[in-house]
Amino acid sequence: MKNNNHELLGHPKGLFYLFFAELWERFSYYGMRALLTLYMVNEFFLYIKDEAAREEMSIGIFAAYGSLVYATPVIGGMIADKFIGFKKSIILGGILMALGHFFMAFYFDAEDFTNGMFGLPIQDINGLFFYTALALLIVGNGFFKPNISTMVGRLYDDGDKRRDSGFTIFYMGINIGAFLAPLACGYLGMSEDWGWHYGFGAAGIGMLIGLIFFWRGIEDGVFGNNGEQPEEYRNKKMYGLRTDYFFYLIALLMVPLSAFLVKFNAFEVIGELHLHSSILIGLLIIILAIIAKNMMDFSRIENFRLITVLVLTLFITVFWSFFELAGTAITLFAERNVNLVLMNASQTNAINPGYIMFLAIPFSLMWVALAKAQKNPTTPIKFALGILQLGLGFLVFAMSAQFMDDAGKTPFLFLMLGYFLMTTGELFISPIGLSKVTELSPKKMTAFMMGVYFLSSSFAHYISKFIANATISGSEDVPEPGFMTTIIEKVTGFAGATTDSTIEGVNSLLNYTSVFTQVGVVAIGVAILAFILSPVLKKWMNGVH
């Protein structure tokens, strides 16, 4: 039942409750994320004396955490779809994440507890809190993230032209939280007057505020019956427990498993296989099997729409694989090779969400205006345009090398312009993708498919790590002449895609801009492929724009 009797600014009132709930949840996530790597390198792993080993461990754990936090929504979405409903899943996820943030705020100084605690070395006590905190965040996100996005989609009837606009507004809430979090939590966490754990604590408070907004929406009835537990499982018991209690227990049991997977991260090898990649591949096989099984019960139109969702998910995996370089390679590029103005390198992570705060509403109005004029591009075309703009953004980063100073530093303007193109690309693809997953997926597995869609970010984090490593390590070998070498030379101005300079900044600039050029070229190639496939995908969508 839609509850559209109560509207605000032309949209269901429930949208704005979900807007603020997601804003504060993203504040908590990005606040903690902004501090995590720096905290591990400069505090948590200080007992590892070798700096390179400390950084390697930190990067490995960050990659495993970032990947798993986007893998669990598949499970959380499936459980919500069939067993406990979206509302209970969101509340469960929010509580687990709040606990995770507050667990991050616990840290005991070894100098104050020289004999340990409870018979254990203080390092082990800190490790218990740390890995449990990350695991709580991973599991909690799995129950929160896919289901709140699905709730937004359920506010609109099928064919409602306001859907894309509503998701764009919702997406602005995500980015307001992402913009404020590094500024607030980063200030507290890196301040000598406060410290890391005040920053993590602030993230936890943000999560609690988000939960309060969501609970208030339930109390005010703005969601109607949207997100209730399926009728057939409300009074049903599973293994002697009420259905929702049973899955609450499952969620708690997932915490130690997630802690294990984070601690023994992507750098751990079991036999010949990387643990991390094996889990992702195994999860992908299971997901495809579930989808194939369900397709036998769907109509022809539903199946073609479902296939379209999978193709769009593949495209957005490519998009996020490149976009996620913002937290690693682009930040390091900013620190080492950009003449920054009014901000340090870590604060450049606020540029992208800052742009979105100003662009989301204009984009939302633009989609509505284009729809009224019957000139609104189809979803596949929007995806192609989004990937194209992302590729152009990376080429702008690379072009900055032509304007470097004697130290290998480039003008701040290029960083701002490159981020601008990445952001407009994101607004063409990410909120639209969220909207279309809810519209194209069969009703009985919408949250599951939203989880599959978010799994794209899990694979993207894994892929992005290898691209980032290429920018950091670079290569001392002179590249072989060829198409890509010529492109790098034309874009960056480095003759033969190499340099004779002995200046460290110039060499690091060559490394970064060479990889950025290749990323830009590949992204443009994928965009061209998306344009070619767009007529086929439009046909498979069967009337969905």
N, C-alpha and C positions, 0 to 999 in steps of 0.2 A: 504494500500500500504506500503510495507516494504521499508525502505530507506537504504538498505545494501550496496549501492555503496561506501559509505564512511565508512571504517573500521579502527579500531585502536587496535593493539595487538590482531588481529584475531576476534574482536567483533564489532558489530555496534557502530559507534561513539556516537550515542545517549545514549548508556549505561553510558558513562563517564560523560555526562552532568547530567544525573539522579543520578549517583554516588555522585557527589559533591553537588547537590541539597539536596539529602537525608542526606549526611554527616552533612551539616550545620543545617538542620532541626533537626536531632538527637542531635547535639550539643546544640541546644536551649532547646530541651525537657529534656535531661539528666542534663543539667546545672541547669535548674530550679528545676528538681526533686531532685537533690542532696541537694538543699538548703531548700526545702519546709517544711519538718517536723521540722528541726532545727529552721527555721524561726518562725514557728507557736509556738513552745514551748518556745523559748527564746525571742520573740519579740511581735508577733501579739496578742497572748493570755495572755500576762503578767497581764492584768487586772483581770484574773481569779487567785485568790490568792492560791487556792489549787493546788499543783503541779500535783497530781495524776489526778485530773479532767482536768487539762490543757493538760496533755499527752493523756488522753483518747479522748478528743475532737480532738486533732491534728491527732491521729491515725485514728479516724473515718473519718475525712475529707480527709485524704490522701487515705484511702481505697476507699471511694466513688469516689474521683477524678480519681484514677488509674483504677477503674472499668469502669466508664463512658467514659473515654478517649478511651477505647477500644471497647465500645458498639456503639458509634456514627458512626464508619466506615461502619456499615451495612446500615445505612440511606444514608450516603454520597456516598457509592458505588452504591446503587440502583438509586439515583438521577443522578449520572454521567452516568451510563449505558444507561439509557433510555432518559434523558432529556437534559443535558447540556454538556456532554462529559468530558473526563479526564482532558484536559488542563485547561478549565475554573474552574473545581472543585479544581485542585491543586493550582491555583493562588488564588482563593477565600479562601481556607483553609490556605494558607501561610500568607495572609494578616491578617486574623482573629487571627492567632497564634502570629504574630509579635505584634499586638495590645495587646494581652493578656500578653505577656512578659513585655511590656512597662507599662501596667496598674499595674503589680506587683511591678514596681519600684516606685510607688507612696505610700508614707506613711507619715502621718503628726503626729508629736510628740505632745501629749496632753499637755505637759508643755509649748509649744509655742503657743497653741491655747486653753487656759483655758476656754474661753467662747464658744468654738465650732466654726463651720463655717456654713454659710447659715442657721442659726437657728437650726442646728443639732449638737448633740454631736460629737466630733472628732472621737470617737470610731465608730459611725455609718458611717461617711465619709470613714474612712479606710476600714470598712467592705464592703461598696459599691464597692470600687476599687478592693478589694481582691477577693470577690466572682464573680464579673464581669470578672476579669482577668482569674480565673480558668474556668469559663464558656466559654469565648472566646477560650481558649486553647482546651477545650473539643470539641466544635463545629468545630473549625478549623481543628483539627486532624481528625475528621470524614470525611472531604472533601479532606484532603491531603493524609492521610496514605494509604488507599486501592488503590487509583487511581495511585499513582506513582509506586507502585509495579506492578499494571496491565500494566502500560506503559512499564515497563521493559519486561514483558512477550510478549507484542505485537511487540517488536523489532525482535523476532525470529519466523521463519516459523514453522509450525507444524512438529514435528519430528527432529528439529534441535538439534544435539547432543551437541551443545555449550550452551544450555539453562541452565542446572544445573550449569555449570561453570560460566556463566554470572551472575546468581543470587548469587553465592558465592562471586564474585567480588563486586556486589552491597551490599551484606551483610557486606563486609569488610568496606565499606563506612559508614554504620550504626555504626559500632563499633569503627571506628576512631573517629567519633563524640562523641560517648559514653565514650571513653577513655579520650579525651581532655577536655570534659565539666566539670567533677568534679574537675579536676586540676585547670582549669582557673576560672570558675565561683565560685567554692568552695573557691579558694584563695581570690578572690575579696569580696565575700559575707561574709567571716568570718574574714577578715582582719580589724584590728582596724583603719587602715589608709583609708579604703574604706567603706565597709558596705554592708548589705544585698542587697540593691537596686541597687548597682553597679553590683553585680552578676546577678540579674534579668535583668538588662539593657544589660549586655553582651550577655545573652541568646537571647534577642530580636534582637540584631545586628546580631547574628549568623543566625537567621531566615531570616532576610532581605538578607543576603549574599546568602542563599539557594535559595530564590526567584529570585535573579539576575541570578544565574546560570541556573535556569529553563527557565526564560524568554529569556536568551541568546540562549539556545538550540532551542527555537521556532523561534527566529529571524534567526538563522543559518540554519534552515530547516532540522535539523538532525533527527527529529521525523517523517518527511513526513506527511501523513494524520492521523497518529496514534494519537488518543485522541481527534479528532475533535467532535464538537457537532453533534448528529444525524441529518441527512438531514431534516427529517420530522418535526423537532422542531425548525429549525433555523429561520423561518419566522412566526412561530405560536405564538399566544397570549394566555395567560391563565389569566382569570379574568381581562382582560384589560391591562395586562402587557406582555412585551416580555418574552418568556419562561425563559431565563437565569435571567432576572431581577426579575421575580416572585420567583425563588428559592434563589436568593440572599436575598430577603425579608424574605423568610422562614428561612434561616440561621440566620438572625438577631433576628427573633422571638424565635428561639431555645435558644438564649443566656440567657434571664431571666429564662426560664424553667430549663436550666442546672444549673444556679446559685442556684435556689431553691432546686434542687435535691442534690447539694453538701452541702449546708448549713444544710439541714435536712437529714443528712447522715444515714449510716447504723445503728446508735445507736438510731435513732428515730423510734418509733413504732406507727403504725396507727391500732387501734383495736388490733387484734391478730397477725397482719402480719408485718413483717419488711418491710419497704418501699423499701429498696435496693433489697432484694431478690425477692420481688413481681414484681418489674420492670424487673429484669433479667428473671424471669420465664415467665412473660407476653411477653417479647420480643422474647424469645425462641419459644413460641407457635405461635406467628405471623410469625416468620421466617420459621418454619416447614410448616405452612399453605401455605405460598407463594411458597415454594419449591414444595410442593405436587401439588399445582395448575399448576405450570409450567411444572411439569413432565408429565402431560397429553398431552403436545404438543411436547415432545421430543421423539427421537427414543429410542429403547431398549438399544443400546450401550451408548447413552448420559445419560440415567437414571442410568445405572450401574456405569458409571464413576462418576456421581453426588453422588451416595450413597457412593462410595469410598472416595470422598472428605469429606463427613460427618463423616465417620469412622476415617479417618486421623485427622480430627478436634477434635474428641473425645480423641484420643491418645495425641495430642499436648496440650489439656487442662490439662491432667494429668501431662505432662512434665512441663508446665509453673506453675502449682500450686505448684510444688516442687521448681522449679528454682527461682521463685519470692521471696523465703525466703532469697535470697541474700541481698535484700534491708532492711530486718528486722532482722530475727533471726540470720542469719550468720554474719551480721555486729555487732550485740550485742555480739554474741559468740566471735568474733574477739576482741572486746573491753574488755571483761571481762575474757576471758579464753585462749588467745593466746599471746605468747611472740612476739610481732610485731617487725619487723626489717625495718627501713628506711621509715616507713609510719604509719599514725594513722588509727584508725578503719574506719573512713569515706572514706579514700583513698583506702581501700581494694576493694571498688566497682570498681576501675579501673583495677583490676587484670584480670577479665573475658574479657572485651573488649581489654585489652592489649594483651592477648593471641591470640585473634581472629585476631588482626592486623598482627601478625606474621604467623598465621596458615591458613588464608583464601586463600591466593594464592597457597600454597602447596596443600591444599585440592582441590582447583579448578583444578589444574593440575592433581591431582590424579584421579578425576572423569573422566577427558578427557582420561587419559592414560588407565584407567580400561575399559572405553567404547570402545576404539580402540582394546583392547585385549579381548573384549567380556566377561569381568569378573566383570562388574559394577553391584553391588547389586541392586535389584529392590527397589523401593521406600518403600514398607512395611518393607523390611528387614533393610533398612537404619533407619527407624523409630524405629524398635525394638532395633537395636544396639545403637541408640542415647539414648533411655530411659534406657537401660542397663548401659551405661557409667555414666549417671546421678546418678543412684542408687549406683554404685560403688564409685562415688565421695562423696556421703553422708556417706557411710560406712568408707571411709578414714577419714572424719571429726570425726566420732565417735571413730575410732581406736586411735585417738590421745590421748584419755583419759588414755591409758595404759602407756603413757610417760609423765604424768603431774608432775609438781614440787610440793613442799609443799604448794604453794598458789593456786593450781588448774589451773596453767597455762600450756599450751601445746606448743610444738615446732611449729614455723612459717612454717616449711617445710610441715606439714600436710595440712595447709590451702592452700598453693600454689598447692600442688598435688591434693587436692580435687577439687579446682577450675579448674585445668587443665582437669580433667576428665569431669567435668560439661561442660567445653567449647568444648571439642572434641565431646561430646554428642550433644551439641547445633548445631555444624557444620554438624552433620549427619542428623539433623532433621529440623532445622528451615529454612535455605535457600532452602533446597530441597522441603520442604512443600510449600513455596511461589511459587516455580517453578511449582509444580504439580497442584496447585489450578488454575493457569492460563492456564495450558495445559489440565486439565481434565474437567473444567467447560464449559458448553455451552457458545458460544460466546456472546449471548445476555444478559447473566447475570454473566459475569466474575467478574466485579467489585463488584457486590452484594455478590458473593460467597467469594471474598477476604475479604469483610467486615465481613461475617459470620466466616471466618477463624480467623480474628483478634478478634472477639467476644470471642474466646477461652481464650484470655488473660484477658478479663473482668471477666469471671467466675473464672479464675485462681486467680486473685487478691482477689476475695471474699473468695475463699476456703483457700488461703494461709494465710489470716488473722487469721483464726482459728488455723491453724498449728503453726503459730508464737506465738499466745497466749499460746499454750500448752508449748512451750519452755520457755516462760517468767514466767508463773505461777508455772509450775512444779506440783508436788504433794507430800504431806507429808505422804501419805498412802503407806504402803509397798505393792508392786505389788503382785498379786496372781501368784504362780508358774505356768508356762506354756511355750508354744513354744516361744512366743515373749520374755518373761523374760529370757529364756535360751540364745536366740540369743543376747540380749542386754548384758548379762553377758560375753558371748564369745567375742563379738566385743569390748566392752568398758573396760572390766576387773573389773567392779564393781560387786562384788559377790551378787547374788540375785537381781541385778539391783537396789541396794540401797546402802547407806553408813551411817556409824555412825559418820562421821566427822562433827565437828561444824564449820569448816572453810567455809566461804561464797562462796569462789571461787570453792571449791570442790563440794559443793551442786549445784551451778549453772552449773558446768561442767556436773554433772550427769543429770540434767534436759535437757540440750542441746543435749548431746550425746545419751541419751535414745530416744529422738524424732528423731534425725538424723538417728539412727539405724532403727527405724520403717519406716521412709521415704524411706531409702535405700532398705529395704526388699520389701515394697509395689511396688516400682519402678521396681525392678527386676522381681516381679510377673507379672506386666503389660507388661514388655518386653517379657516375656515368652509367654503371651497371643498374643502379636503382632506377634511373630515368628509363632505361631500355625495358626493364621489367614492369614498369608502372601500369601499362595498359592491361597486362595479364592479371596483375594483382587487383586492379580496379574491377575487372570482370569477376574474380573470385570473391570479392567483397559483397557481391549481390545486392547492390543498392545502398550499402553503407558508404558514406562519403569519405 
